[in-house]
Amino acid sequence: MIKTQVLVIGSGPGGYTAAFRAADLGKEVTLIEHHDNLGGVCLNVGCIPSKALLHTAQVINEAKTADHLGIHFEAPSIDIDGVRKNKEDIVIKLTGGIGALAKARKVNIITGYARFIASNQVSIDGSDEVIEFEDCIIAAGSRVTKIPSFPFDDDRVMDSTDALELADIPKRLLVVGGGIIGLEMATVYEALGSEITIVELAEQLIPSADKDIVSPLFKRIKKSYANIYLNTKVTKMEALKKGIKVAFEGKGAPETDTFDKVLVSVGRSPNGALIDADKAGVSVDERGFIATDRQMKTNVAHIYAIGDVVGQPMLAHKAVHEAKVAAEVICGHKSGFDALTIPSVAYTDPEVAWTGKTEKELKVEGVPYEKGVFPWAASGRSLSIGRSEGVTKGLFDSTSGKILGMGICGTNAGELIAEATLAIEMGCDMSDIALTVHAHPTLSETTAFAAEMAEGTITDLMPPRKRK
């Protein structure tokens, strides 16, 4: 029997943050992770390795399109083992760093798969170990969603984890799912030499974002990808010797086509139902989500849940903030999760980022709003880097001018969205943003220009109208 004050199940960004925060506040903490390395999906087989590969893709693409600068590069010679090693070195460095931080904080690490056996105890699969806790934080994360009828037993049908292994570069790759993960991996494989086809069930790529914000990305990749099928579903997959034969149903799509490999990226499923939480009395819904209040408490007072298992959006940065709340509440602090917005980013080329309300959401909710759209074709900085396809859109309350949301498509949109996120948290209006002096020439200026477009005070373009 191992006894601990705080038990954390899962060591992803939410899990290790919760463990470290609780330890810093004086608690004795035990952290259970079923993988060999700390860091969860994000650091090992998600956010970090994918961004390492996306940077590789960016370097290749910039060299490929440098002719307009008067610089001519030969076609790159790609060492796939070297690409893979760079990705793995980054992962090892980060996961090793987390291990060192855990050791410095005297967090007890147990490797294994935890399951509840009582309201204050868990056991570890394959061992006699039982951990008894005073408080527990469930940070069990999520797993890739797999469609049972697809032949995943064939190595040529991949999920996102398989794709990040970079076993080889297929000549023809089908990506099933035009969401963030699918499009990011398509960006990587296209740069490395694959011919890409994307199939998406919805009417647009990245369905959760506004269509006009995704449009610059769509226009750019449509020129370089073999096919993009929207409003289309895959009805069947068959593993043949010559490839994976795929049947489609949708306007413009062929009845069948055969690909060297297929990446299935249709979302993630929470792991709430896989840890026997019911034996602790914790309520888990039919999808595997665990409901919590603003202090991240479940229906069992001393058991908390954070991250992917508590609901959308399944994002690491959301989990981190929830983790701090849970740890602080356990330690007697007055803390609660009350983020007004959580930004989303697709690290594609160009990047797509949005925060706050989308235009689609405002229309459904019947909220009157003003819109300011600034095309990057009028930005000196975007023209100087040869990337004028971008756009920045601000959404503001019609009466007060308060910022409601912002969407950006373009180079470094994931970095630029932070200003809008802070503006929403601070309750800024369009004048606050427009009157903030931004450095020139920068891409960050486009945030102020979008606000000026909504205000009617823009001088870099003809103002759409004067705001009274």
N, C-alpha and C positions, 0 to 999 in steps of 0.2 A: 504494500500500500504506500503510494506517494501522496503526501498531503501538500496542498498549495493554497495560497490565498486567492490568487487569480489564475484561472486557466484560460488560455486562448487557443482555439482550434483553427489552425490555418495560418500560414506565415506570409501571405501576400502583402501588398502595400497596406491594407487595412489591418491584417493580423499582426505584423511586426510593429506597426505604429502603435496599436493598442497595447501590446506587450511592453514596448519601450516607455510609453507614456505612464503606464501604471507603475513600472519599475522606478521611473524618475520621481514618482510621487510617493515612493516608500513601500510599495507592495512587493511581496514575494510572488514571482510570476513563473509559470510554466507554459511553454509554447510547444504545441504539437504540430508537426508537419510530416505528411506522408511521403513527400519527395526527399531525395538525398540533400538537396540544397534549399536554403531558405529563399523567400522571394515570391513563392506562388507562381501562378500562371503568368502574371505580368512580366516579371523579371526573367523567368526561365523560358517560357514558350509563348510570349505575347508581346506586350508593348515594347520592351527593350530590344530583343533580337529583331523584331520587325523594323524598328527605326534604324538599327544598324544596317540592315539590308536596303532600306529605303534611301539611306545616305549614299550607299554604293550606287544605287540606281540614279540618284541625282547627279553624281559625278559623271556617270556614263552619258546621261542625257544632255548635260551642259556641254560636254565635249562634242557631242553629236550635232548640236545646234549652234556651234560657235562660228560658223562660216560668216554670219552677218557682221561679226566683229572684226573680220579680216584675219581670223585665226583658223588654220586648217589642221585638224587632227586626223591621223590615220585611224582606221577601225580598231577598237581596243582588243587586246588579247586577254581574255578573261580566264583567270586561274580560279576555278570553282572551289578548289580546296582552300585557297587563300581567302576567298570571300567568306567561306564557311568559318575558317579559323578566326578571322577578325570578329565575326559575330559572336563566336563562342568565347573569345578572350574578354569581350565587353561584359558578357553575362557572368563569367567567372569572377571578374573584378568586382562587379556590383554585389553579387550574392556573397562573395567572400567578405566584402565590407559590412554587410548586414550581420554576418556571423560574428565578426569582430565586435560590432556594436552590442550584440546580444551578450557576448562574453564579458564585455566591459561593464554591462549593467547587471551581471550575474543572473540573467534570465536562464532558467533551466530548459534546455532543448531536448525534446523526445521525438525520435523519428518513428513514424508509424501512422496507421489509420485509426482515428479515434471514433468510438461509438458510445453513446450514452447507455448506461445500464441502470441509472437511478437519477433522481433530481439533483444529486450533488456528486455523481461519480461517472467516470468514463473508463472504458477498457481499451486496450490497444490490440488490434487484430494480430493474431499469431503469437501472442505473448501472454504471460500471466499478470502483466502490469495492470494495476488499477490506480487511477488518479482521483483523489477526492479533493473537491474544491469548495471554497466559500462563494466565489462569484465566477461566472464563466462568460466569455465573449465568443460567440460563434462567428468565425470568419472563414467559412468553408468554401466560399467562392462558387464557381460555376464550371461547366464543362461544355464542349462543343455539342451542338444539337445534330444528331445523325438521323437521317431518313432511313427507316428499316429496310425499305425495298431496294436501296442502292447497294451495290456490291463492294462494301468497304473492306471485305476480306482480300480484295485485290489491291496490291500496292499502288496501282495506277489511279485509284480513287482516293483522294487525300482530304483530310480536314486541315484546318489552319495550322495545327501543330505539325502535321506531316509536311506541309508546304514549307515551313520554316527550317526543316532539316536540310532542304536544298540538296536532295539526293542526286538530282540531275536537272538539266534544262530541257523540258520536252519541246518538240518542234511545234506541236499544236496543243494548247491548253484551253480547256473550257472552265470558266469560273461560274458556278451556280450561286447566284446571290450577288446583287449589285449594291450591297451595303458597304460600310466602312472597311471591314476586314477583307472582304473579297476584292475591293478596289485597290487597297494597299498592296495586297499580294500580286494582283495583276500588274501594278506599277513595277514591282521588283522583277517579275518574270519577263515582262515585255522588254525591259531595259537589258536583261541578260540574254535575250534572243528568242524568246517564245512568241509564237503567233497567238494572240489572245482573242477569245470569244467570250462575251459576258451574256448571261441570261438572267433577267430580273422579272419577278412576278408582278411588281407594281408598274405604274405608268412612268416612273422616273427612277434614276439612280439615287441612292441615299434618300429613301422615301421620307425619313423624319425631318429632313431639311426642306426649305423652300426651293421650288424648282428653279427660280431665277438665280439663286445662289449657286446651284449645282451646274447650271447651264454652261459657264465657261469651261468647267472640267469636261463636261459631256462633249462639247464642240472640239476640244483639243484631242481627247483620246479617240474620238470617232474617226479621226484622220489616220491614226496609227494602229488601231485595233482592227482585226479582221471583221468582226461583227459585234453589234450590241443589240440584243433582242429584249425589248420591253414588253410588258403585258403578256409575258410568255412563261410557261411552266414546263419543267421536265417531267414527262410522264413515265419514262422508263430508261433504265441503264442496263447494258448487257456487256459483260467482259468477254471480248473476243481476242484471238491471238494477235490480230492486227491493231487492236486498240479498244477503247471503250466506246461502244455504239450507244448513242443517246437519241431518244425520241422526244420531239418538242410538240407543244400545242400553243399556237399563238400566231398573230398576224405578222407576216414577213419572215417567219422562221421556217426552215425546212422541216420536212417530216422526220428525218433522221440525219445524223452526221456522226463521224467517227473521229475521236481525239486520242492523242498519245497519253494524255493524263487529264483528269478532272479534279478540280478543287471545289468541294462543297462547303459553302460558307453561308449558312442560313440562320445564324444566330447561336445563342448560348442558353443553356438550361441551368437553373440554380441547383446547388447540391444539398439543399435543406432536407430532402427526403432520404438522403443516403447515410445519415449519421445517427439514425434511430432516435431522433429528437423527441418522438412521442413517448419514449420511455422516461423522459425527464418531465413530461407534461407539457412540452412546448408545442404549440399549434403550428402545423405546416400545411399550406394549402395544396390543392391537387397538382399544381405546377412545380411545387418544391420551394415556394417562397415562404419566408417567416415574417409575420407582421410585427412591427415595433412601434413604440411611441417616439416622441421627439428626443427622449433621453436614451433611445436605442434599447429600451427594455422590451422583452417579449412578454407573453402572458404569464410567465414565471418570473417573479420579482428579481431573483438573483441571477437570471440568465439573460444575456444581451445578445444582439445579433447586428452585424454590420456588413457592408459591401454588397456583392452580387446577390446574396441570399435574401436580402430585404427588399429587393425590387429595382426597377429601372430608375435612372440609367445605370447600366453595369459598367461603371467607369472607376478606374483606380483612384482618381483624385476625389471622387465622392467618398469612397471607402476610407481614405485617410482622415477626412474630417469627421466622419461618423466614428472612427476608431478613437479619436481624441475625446469625443463626447462621452463614449461609453467608459473609457478609462477614468475620466475625471469624475463622472457620476459615481462610479464605484468607490472612488477615493473621497467622496463627500463634497465635491465641488458643485456649485450651481452651474450646470452646463446643459446645453440643448442644441440639437441640429436644426438650424433655421435658415439655411442658405436660400436666398431669393432666387438664385439661378445656378445651374451647373453647366459650364461650357462643354461643347462637343467639338471634336476635331477629326477630320479625315486627313491623314498625312499623305495624300495623293499628290499628283503633279498636274495642275496647281492644287494647293491645299484648300480644304473647305472647312470653315469654322462658323459656329453660331452659338449664341447665348441669349438667355431670356426667352421671350415669346417669339414664335415664328409668325409670319403673316397668315399662314393657314390656321394656326391656333386662334389668333385674334378674330378672324372672320367667323370661325365656329362659335366663339364665345360672344360675338356681337359687340366687341370693344371698338369704339371709334378711334382711329389712329391716323397720324401723319407719317408719310414715308419719304425718306431722303435717300436717293440712290446716286452714288458717285462712281462713274466708270473709270477704271484705271488707265484707259487710253488718254485721259487728261492729266495723268500724274507724271511729272518729270522724272521721278525716281523709278517708276515702273518702266517708262520708256528707256531709261538709261541702262536697265538690266535686260532689256529685250523681252519683257513679259507684260504686255499691255492688255492681256485678256481679262484681267481681274475686275472685281466689282466689290464695293462696300455699300451695304444697305442698313440704314438706321430706322427703327420704328419707334414712334413717340406718341404719347397720349394727346389726342386732339385738343383737349381743354387745357391741361396743365403744361404740356410740352415735355413731361417726364419720360425718360427713356424706358421703353418696354422690351426692346430686344435689338439685336444686331446680327447680321450675317456677313461674312467676308469670304470671298473666293479669290485666291491669288497666292503669290510667293509669301511664305512665312505667315499665313493667315492664323495658324495656331498660336503664334506669339502675339499677333496683333489683337486677338480677341480678348486678351486680358484687360485692356483698358475699358472696353465696353462692359465686361463682367463687373469690374470695380465700380463703374458708373451706375450700374443697376443697384448694386449693394448700397451705394451712397445716396441713392435717390436723386441722381443728377437729372437736369432737363437738357434740352438741346442747346440752350445758350451756354450752360456750364461747359459743355464739350466744345462748342464752337469758339468760345472765348478763351479756352485753354491754349496757350501758345505751343504749337508743335514745331519741332525742328524741321527745317527745310533744306534739301529735298529728302523726304522720307516716305516710306509706305504708311507710317502711322498717321501722316497728315490726312489720309483718306477717311479716317474716322471723323475728324473735324469737318472735312468737306461734306460728308454725308449729312452731318448735323446742319451745316449751312444750307444744303440743298433743301432740307425739310423746313428750315427757317425762312428761306428765300433771300439769304444774305450772301450767297456764293458769288465770287467774282472770277474764279477760275473757269467757270462755265456760265452760260446764261441761266439766271435763276428761274425755276419753274413758276414761282409766284411769290409775292410778298406776303409774309406772315404779319398779321396785325398785332 
